[in-house]
Amino acid sequence: MRTVLCVGTYGPSDPTRATLPFATALCSVAAGDGAQVALMGDATLLMKDRIAEQVQGAGWRPLTELLKELVAHDVPIFV
């Protein structure tokens, strides 16, 4: 099994790009691979509940839903 490291550097000011590492990690898990998420810079703000609740990328589910699913799959998120 492979493990994919999904790195995020975009924060709440660009919700679509901010959502991509979380969505990519979920796709990796769905494909049977492992996943990890690493957040740097502005992306670290996404771990605050009040900020995550306001983020939804174009064409994606809300960030809070993606986070809940990642937690359910035991995907580590490094900040």
N, C-alpha and C positions, 0 to 999 in steps of 0.2 A: 504494500500500500504506500502510495506517495502522500506527502504532506505539502500543501500549498500555503505559502506565506503571503497574505494579502495585506499590502501596506497602504495606509491612508494618510494623506497630508492635507486634505481639504476639510474645512470646517463648515459651520452652519451657513456661512455666506454663499456657499455653492452647494446646495442640498443634493443635486444630482451626482456630482463628483464625490461628495461626502458619503453617499450611500453605496457606491460601487464596491469598496473592499468587503463590505458586509454581504452584499448580494453575491459576490464572487465566492466568498467562503461558503455560503449556503449551497451554491451550485457545485462546489467541490465535494461537499458532504453528500449531496444527492447523487453524485457520480460514483460514490463509494470510496473517495479519497479522504484523507485527513485535511484539516484546515486550521490555520492560526491567523489572527488579525493583529497587526502592529499599527499603532496610531502615533503620529508625530506632529509637532507644531500645532496648528489650529484644529487638527482632527481630534486632539485630546479633549477639546471642549464638548465633543459629542457624548462623552460619558456622564455628563451632568444631566440628570433626569429632566429638568425644566427645559434644557436645550434640545435633548433628543426628542421630546414630545412635539417639537415644532418643525422637525426635519422630515421631509418627504421628497425624494427625488422624482423628477418627471418620469412617469411610467412605472414607478416602484411602489411597493407598500410602504407605510410609515416606518421610520427607523426603529421605533419602539417594538414593532412586530418582528422585524428582522433580528433585533437584539434578543428578544425572548426565544426565538427559534434557535439562535446560535447557542444560547445558554442551555437550552434543552438538549442540544447535541454535544455539550461539553467542549465547545470550541473556545480555546483560550484567547483572550483579548489583552494584548500588552499595551500599556500606556506609558 
